[in-house]
Each structure stands twice: as C-alpha cells, then as structure tokens.
Amino acid sequence: MTRIPEPIRLGNIRIWPPVISAPMAGYTGDVYREILREFGCPFCYTEMVSAMGILQGGRDSQDILVHLPQDRPLALQVFGKDPDAVARAVQKIDTGSFDAIDLNCGCPARKVTSTGSGGALLKDPARAAEIVTALKSACNLPVTAKIRLGWDDPDDAPGIALCLYEAGLDMLVVHGRTVSQGFAGEARWDRIYAAAERVPIPVVGNGDVDSPAEALWRMENRPLSGVMVGRALLGNPFFFRQCRDLMEGREVLSPGPAERVAAAMDHFNRAIERHGPRRGLLEMRKHLAFYVKGLRGASQLREMINGEPTPQGVLAILEDVRSDYANDAGSASVEPDDPRI
C-alpha cells in the first residue's frame, strides 16, 4: 500500500503536498507562479536574483522581487559569493514580503559560476556555510539552499549537506547531478538519499521527475521530505492539481487538449496585461511552445506563434486550435497500472 508522505515543515510554514516548484530563470516569474498557485502549488521560489544586483538597485533585480500578496508562501532565491554582500542584500529588501531566503549553490551557468557564485560555491562548501550563517544573522526568516551533488564528484553531497546544516540551514534541496554535468545524464537519486540521511532537517530531492506518480514514488519509504519539480511544470500547471488528487485519494485526471490550450490562452492574457504587449509576447513564446507540445501539428503551431507579431494574432491562432479540440473528451484518467502509484 502506498504511504502518503507528511507535509514539509519549514519554520511556521506547512507545505502540502510536499511537492514544490523549482525556480527556473525566464519561466517561473510572477505570472506563472500565480497560475501554479491556482492549480495547487504550495510553495514557490522567485527566479534567482543577484545579491550585487539588489545592492546596486538594478532594474532586472528589482523586477524579480515584485509579486502579488497571493503569491505566498514564497522564497527569495539569491546568489552571490561574498557573505557580507549577500547578507546586506537581504537586509535591503522588505523581508516581510517573503517567507524564506534561499541560497543558490547549484546553478551551472558559466556566467554565474565564473563569478564564484551558484554552483561554484560547491568547490568551497565552507564559504557557502559562511553565507548561510550570515543570512541567518541578517533576517528572521528560514534559510534554505539549493545545491547539486558537488562540483564534479557526486559523493560530495552528504558532506556538503552536513556543512550547511551545521551553519544553521533550515531546509536543503538537492539536485541529482554535479555542476560539471549541467543537465547531461540522469539524476542520481541514490546520492540525493545519501545526503538526506546525513542531516536532520527537511531535504527535498530534484531531478528528472516527470509525473505526480514519480514524485510520490521518489518519496515512498525513503528519507526525503519532499520533491522539487522543474521542467515537467512547463506548459503544465495541471501537475499540482494531479499531485493533490493523487495524494488525497481522488481520481487523477489528465487535461484534454482543449483545456491545455485554454490554459495557454489564460497565461498569455495575464502576461500581456501584466507586462505589456512587447515584453509579454516575447516571454510567452517559449511558454507556448510547451503548452502546444504533443498537440496535432505542434511544430507548425510553434512556427506560426513565433512568426506572429501581435498578441491579437497569437490569441486568434490559439482560439482556432481550441475550437478544433472543443468536441474532444475533456480529460482521461492516469493509467491505473502505473507501478509507481
């Protein structure tokens, strides 16, 4: 019989279901987070923001901090290499608008690691621990961190986890690849579990989870407190609705094509309203590519959307697709013989 996991406890926050959204630069901005909330996402992160960007008042950094009151609980994910600078950045913001501070120790992007930030901190776990300690002194919020298994050695994860815990960390998210891997290969969940067994704080696993059934399976009879999901959420806010249904004993339904296109149109309209036609159109093209993935003529659809210069034109394309699917069945249940359910 499947064991239903417990909620994650982070300070005074109860996170249920224990499946959370990964911060993804360019994707999990304010608009999409609000949509994920409406489908049941219990905890989100901002896109990662530079500590130096906050201190210098950069517009891009300030934009990342903006969110509506209903976009809670929300962790601010910050990156930087200097403990004092990261702490001063957090002190500069209105911490009452956030529910936790997360230190990025896993980003593999060269423009981040070349500054000694993100995944480069895993070359020097003691420095990462100093930043955690500085953050604990700088604010009254829980401090979390998102790491990878190590810079290039997956066996480093348990030691890094212990180092950060001893510095005062309240929750740890572990992605199952090393920094040097980028996104190549498969996530090593055995090493994630090894890190989780080393520390008494909540540990959340991340990497290649593509269904609610797999999220539950990854937690079953294992030392994890939760699972973080990234790419499987793109164009798929329904993921969290399905998670709740699965873990609360209800029938799990998949969205039909018409519902998927309707969700894409809703997302598109919100982005245009929030950010204006130019920025909204540019940002939504990459989102829409995920919404239409798997639909009839998806490749042609993407070309049409990317070539359309106006929001009205894009909406007309999507409405035509939605109308074509309007008579299709709205949903279908998850296959009952999935061995992970």
Secondary structure, 3 states (H helix, E strand, C coil): CCCCCCCEEECCEEECCCEEECCCCCCCCHHHHHHHHHCCCCCEECCCEEHHHHHCCCHHHHHHHCCCCCCCCEEEEEECCCHHHHHHHHHHCCHHHCCEEEEEECCCCHHHHCCCCHHHHHHCHHHHHHHHHHHHHHCCCCEEEEECCCCCCHHHHHHHHHHHHHCCCCEEEEECCCCCCCCCCCCCHHHHHHHHHHCCCCEEEECCCCCHHHHHHHHCCCCCCEEEECHHHCCCCHHHHHHHHHHCCCCCEEECHHHHHHHHHHHHHHHHHHHCHHHHHHHHHHHHHHHCCCCCCHHHHHHHHHHCCCHHHHHHHHHHHHHHHCCCCCEEECCCCCCCC
